[in-house]
Amino acid sequence: MKKRMSVLMLAAMMTFSTVTSSFACTGFVAGKNATVDGSRIIARTEDLSGAHNKTFKVYPRKDNPAPVMFEDSIGFKMELPKTSFKYTAICDAEQSEGIYDEVGFNEYGVAISATVSADPGAAAQKYDPLVENGLSEASMTTVVLPYVKTAREAVQRTADIIDKHGSAEGNIVFFADDEETWYMEILSGHQYAAVKVPDDVYAVIPNHYFMGEIDVKSPDVIVSKDLMNLPKEKGFYKEHNGKFHVALTYSDAVEDYDRVRIWGGQNKLSPSNKVSYDTEVFSLWRKPDKKLSVKDIMELQRYRYEDTDKNANLEKNKGVRAIGTPTSMECHIIQMKDSLPKDVGGVMWMAMANAEHSVYLPFYGNIHDTIAPYKVADELYTPESFYWTMRNINVMSALNREMFGKNVRAYWSEYEDKLIAEQEKKDAELAAIYKKDGKNAAADYATKTSNSVATDAFQKASRINRELSTYVASNEGRAKKEAFVPSFMKK
């Protein structure tokens, strides 16, 4: 029975595997005046493969007797400080090609989401090529997050590493703490630009640079020393509206793979001020039509342009790159909230596998530990794994979205709505415990409440996985007349 089911699942996964660009992920940021609750948001879908196990863990604080020499799988080396702070991370289960810690909080309430990959333009590559053994996505969180106490310090540490070691990749990174959110573009082997996110805007970021005109002398801007000098000297400096433009200078034309996502995301969140698909120069920062909720961003990360002529669910559009893609390995939304103590960090809403038929669950930044299903590192499907359970639900649901997936998505949407409604009360309880009994008691509470939700969701997901597997298997040869409905919805 188990062997047969594994073969069926593998066949389904192979059916839905597609050749994609080597660059993946879609990022998002929003300032506090752009959200309904005044939280600042950084978010991203981690996209690469439809079958790539992710784990969620907490790294303890370490006080080593001497500095540590770090080396990753591509030969990047650097000395790390003796003390590394506690931090959370969603990392690769199989790490032969790197750790890929990707996203998390440290014990000082600093958050990172790293990275959205981007391709430096031909001129940038020619005159400042990427460094083969430089800093890459695989190691960035590992060598930055455990060693900083503010978001600005995280930007500067990343910049200092690039100054010394160079960058192996073009990347876009997000940092946040209790006061600031930063957006950083790593543009070539040694050039970068970072800006503090304005309060009243949002940005949807596919795999392309979109930073526009910046004031390099502003205290809220951090740039490499030759950001403007290099392109001026080598002849690839470009302006827009009479001012130096970062993206036009350091990248090539926006292709459909990226264009459709910034077009789709901006028009979804700002429908009264639509942008044309053929827009020559997209603005990175946009103002939303209405203040954005965490639910809005969940739906953005599921978005397949269903209300447009680019609807990625239609056969004619099967090559369209959706924001909500089956190749997401995990999707996260971090809310930085003024109502929470600084070293709590904030709340990370995380969905394992792709978001379309998965569920977002809230985790505080100061948790001590995660539940066992998040730590299963198997490369092959196993029902004990949170990732593999949600991935299999997604695969089966997408085989027939109307018959298999519609009510799975509806069930998880109601589940999320309940969690969102409860979160403000939990935040207040955590803050009160912190004030009365201190940060260790608050961390105990955060761990208990976060893991309680995760345990309940995993139990329900496991039941849905079994029920949907049975429904899909029994649909063969004698098509069902009624759409699948999780048993939890029937009560």
N, C-alpha and C positions, 0 to 999 in steps of 0.2 A: 504493500500500500504506500509506504513512504517513498520507496524508489520510484514508483509509477507517478506519484504526485510531483516529485522533483523533476522528472522528465517533462511532464506537462507544463510546469512552470517555466522551465528552461526554454522550451519551445516557444512559449508565449513571449518571453523576454527577447528571444532572438528575432521574433516577428516584429517587435517594436524597436529593434536596434536600428539606428540610421547613422550614416556617415555625417559627421558634423565638423564645423570649423574646429581647428585646434584651440581656438580661444572660446571661452564660455563665461558664464556668470552675468547676472544683471544686478546692478547696485541701485540704491536709493538713499537719499538723505532728505531730511526736512527740519527746518528751524522751529523754535517753540511757538512762534506766532502763526505758523501754518498748520498747527494741529489742534484738535478739539479740546484736549486736556492740558495743553501747554508743555507737553513732553517734547524732547528733541529725539529724532529718530535716525538711526542708521540701519540699513537692511540690505540683504543680498540673497540671491539664489546661487548656490554653489553648483555649477553645471559642468558636467564632463561626460558621464557615462550612466547608462540606465542600470548598470549592475556594478556598483562600487561601494562597498560597505563603509559606513562612517560610524565612529564611536564618539561618545560624549563623556568626558571625564573631568576630574579635578586634580590638578597637580599641586602637591603640598609645597609650602615654603621650605627652602633649603638654605642652610648656612654651611657652606663648605669651608674647609680650613685654608683654601687657596683659590685663586681664580681658576676657572674651568676653560679648557680649550674645546671649542665646539667645531665639529666638522660634519657637513652633510654629504649626501650621496653624489653631488656634482662637484665636490671639492672646495666648496666655500668654507673658509676657516676664519674664526675670530675668537679672541679671548673674551670670556664673559666674567662679570663680577662674581665675587665669592657668594653673595646672597642673591637668591632668586625668589621673588615673591610668589605666593600662592596665586594660581589662576585657573580659570575654567577654559575648556577648549573642545571644539568638535574636530576630531582629527581622523586621518585615514586609519582604517583597521590594519591594512597591509602597508608597511612603510619602507619597502625596499627602494622606492623612488623618492622618499622624503616623508617628513612628519605631517605636514599640512594641517597645522593646528587651527587655521582658518578664522575662528571667531571666539571671543570670550571676554571675561572681566578679570582684572586682577584684584588683589586685596585692598588696593587703594581706590577702587571704583573706576578705574580706567577701562574703557572698552575699545576693542579693535575689531574690524572686519577686513580681512585681507585674503584674496584680492579680486578685483575685476581685471582680467588680463587685457592688454591693449598692445597694438603693434606700432612701434615707432615708424615714422615715415622714412622713405628711402634716403632723403638727404640727411636726416638725423642719424640713421644707421651708418651712412657713409662717413660722416665726420665725427661721430661719437658712438662707435659701435657698442653693442651690448658686450658685457664681460662674461666669458664662458663660465668662470667659477665665482661670479659675483652673487649678490643677495637675490634670492628668488622667493616666490610665494611659498615654496615648501618649507622655508625656515624663518620667514619674516616674523610671524607671531611669536615663535619660540625664542628668538633673540631680542625681541623688543618688549613684548607685554610684561614679562616678569621683572623688568628692570626700570620701570618708569612710575612716576607718581601723579602725572597729569597728562592730558591729551597733547598739550603743546610740547611737553618733554618727549612724548612718544614720536611726534613728528620730527623733532630735532634729532632724536637718537637714530631714526630711520635715515634722515638726511646725512648724519655724520658717518653712518656705515657705508652709504653709497659714495660719499666723498672719498673714503679710504679704500673701499673694496670694489666699488662699482656695482652695477645692477646687471643681473643675468637676463632680465625680462623687462618688458614694458608692463607697468602695473598701475592700478588705481586703488587707493587704500582709504579707509575711513577710521577716524579716531574720535572718542568722546570721553568727557568726564562730567563732573557735576556743574561745570560752568561753560564749557566750550565744546563745539563739534568742529572737526577739521576734515577737509577733503584734500587728498594729495594725489598728484599724477607724477609717476616716475616715467620720464619721457624718453630716455636713452641711457647709454652706459653710465653717464655721470650727471645728467641734467634732470631736474625735478622742480615742481612748483606745488605749494600747499597754501590753502586759504581757509580762514575761519568761515564756516557756513553762516550766511545771513539768517536773521531770525524769521523773516516773513516769506521764505521761498522753499521750494522743494527741487530736487533734481532726480531724473531717471537716467541711469548710466549704463549703456550697453558696452561692448568691448571696443571702445574708441575714445580718444581724448576729446573733451568738449570744453575745457577751460578756455575762457575768452580773454577779454582785456582785464589786466590786473595792475594794481599799483604796487610795484616791487618795493617801494619805500614804506609801505604801510606796516605797522606793528602786527597786523593780522594776516600777514603774508610771509611765508618762508620759501626762499628760492635758492637754487644753486647759483654760485657766483658768476658763472658764465651763461646763465639762461638766455640772456639777450645778446651778449658779446659773441658767442659762438656762431649763431645764425647770421649775425651781421657780418662777421669776418668771412664766413664761408658762402654767403650769398643766398641763404634760404629763409631769411627773416621776412615775415609777412605781417601786414597790418589789416585791421578791419575798422572802418569808420575812423581812420586816421590814427589808430592806436595799435601797439603790439598785441598780437593775438596768439596765445599759447598753442591752441589746437591746430590752427591753420599752419603755424610754423613747424610744429613737430609731428604732424601726422599727414597721411595722404587722404584721398577722398573717402567720404563715408559710403560704404557699400550697403546693399540691401540687408545683409545679415544684421547690421547694427542700426541702420536707418529705420527699419520697421519698428524696432523696439522703442527708440526715443520718440518717434512719431506716434506710435500707439499709446505709450505711457503718458505723454504730455496731453494728448487729446482726450484720454480717459479722465484725467484729473483736472483739466482746464478746458472743458468742452465749449465754453463761450468764446474762447480765444484760440481757435484751432490753428494748427500749423499745417502747411502743405507737406505732402509726402516728399515733394521735390525741393524742399527748403534747402538753399545753398549753404547757409551758416546757421546751425541750430544754436539757440541760447541754452546754456547749461541750466541757468536758474529760471524757474517759472513760479508764478503765483497760482495757487489752486482756486477753483471757483468757490469751493466751500472748504472750511477747515477739515483736515484729514484725521480720520480715526485709525487706530491700529487695524481694525477690520478692513478699512479701505486698502491698506497696504497688503494685507493677506490676499485680498481679491486681486490686487495688482500683480502679485506674484503667481497667481493662477491664470492670469489674463491671456487669452488666446485670440484676441481681437474678434470675439464672437459677434459684436455689433457693427462690424465693418466689412468692407469687401475683401479684406485680408484674412478673414476667418480661417484660422489654421486647422479647424476641424473638418473643413471641406476638402474633398479629394483634389480639387483643382488647385488648392493652396498647400499641398502637402510639403512643399519645399520652403514655406514661410517660416522664419525663425520666430516662434512665439516667446513671450516672456515666461509664461507657464509651460515649460518644456519637460518632456519625459526624462531628459537627461540630468535633471536636478538630483543631486545626492542628498542635499538637505537645504532648507530655506529658513532664514532667521530674520527677525525684526527686533532690534534693541530699542527700548524706550528709556531714556534718561529722564528721571522725574525729580523735581525739586522737593517733593513730599518725602523722599527717601533719604536716609543718611548717606553721606558721601561714600563711605567705604562699602555700602551695600551695592553701589554701582547703579543698578537699575533692574529692569525686567527684560529678559530675552524670551521672545515667543519663537519657538522652534518647531518646525515640521520635518520629520525624517522622510527621506526620499523626495519625490516631486510633490508639490503642494496641492495639485488639482484634486486628488482624492485622499489626501492626508489630513492631519489635524495639527493645529498650532497649540503648543502647551507652554505655559509661563514658568520661567526659572529665574530666581533672583541671582544676582551676581555674587553673593556671598555664601552660596551653598557649600557644604562640606564634602558632599558626595553625590553620585547619581545612582540610579537603580541598575540592577544586573543586566536587563535587556539592552541597555545602552553600551555595555562593555563587551558584548559578544563580538569577537574579531573574525569569525569565519568568513572566508571568501566565497563559500558556497551557501546557497539558501539554507537557512535553519529557522524554524518557527520560534526559537528562543530569542531571536534578535529583533529589536525594535525596527532597525533599518529594513531588514529583509521582510518582515511582516508588512510594513507600510509599502514597500516597493511592490510586493506581490499584489496587494490590494489595488494599487495604482495600475499595474499592468492589466489585470483582469477588468477593472472598471473601464479602461480606455478601449478595450476590445469592442465594446458597444456602449457608448456613453449614455444613451437613452435607456437601454434595457438593464445594463449592469451597473453603471456608475452614477446615475442621476440621484438615487436615494442614498448612496454612500456619501456623496458630497453634501446632500441635504442634512443627513444625520450629523456629520462632523461640523457643519456650519452652525447648527443649533447647539452643539456641544461647546464650540468656541464662544458663541454668544453668551452662554451661561458663565463661562470662565471670565470673560471680559467684564460682565456685570458684577462678578464677585471680587474682581481684582482690587478695586479701590478700598474695599473693607479690609482685605488682607494687607494692603500697603499700610493702612492706618494701624493695624495690629502690630505689624513688624516695627514700625516707627515707635510705637508706644513701648514695646518690649526693649528696643534699643535704648530708649531714654531712661527706662526704669532699671534694667538689669545689665545693660552693656552689650557690646558687639558680639560676644560669644553666644549669649542667649539669643540674640537676634539671628545669628547664623544657624543656630539649632532650629529655630522656628522656620526660617527660610528653607532649610533642607527638608524638614518634615512636610511642610505644605507643598513644596515643589514636587517632591517625590511621591507624595500621596496622589496628586493629580496624575502624574506620569504612570503610576501603577494602575490606577483606574482606567486610564486611556488605553494602556497596553492590554489589559484584560479584555476590554471591549473590542479593540482592534483584532486580537487573536480570535475572538468569536466571529467577528465579521469576516475575517480571512477564511475560516473554516466554512461558514455559511455560503460565502460567495464562491469559493472553490467548488462546493457541491452543486450550487446553482449553475455555474458555468459548465461543469462537466455533464450535468444532466440535460443541458440545453442542446447538446450535440445529437443530431438526428431527429429530435422532436422539440422544435423551438417553443420556448415558453411564451405564453400570451400576456402574462403580467410581468412588469419590471421587478427586478430584485428589490426586496425591502429588508434591511437588517432587522433582526427579531426585536432589538431594543426599540425600534420605531413603532412596533405593533402593540406595545403595552399602554 
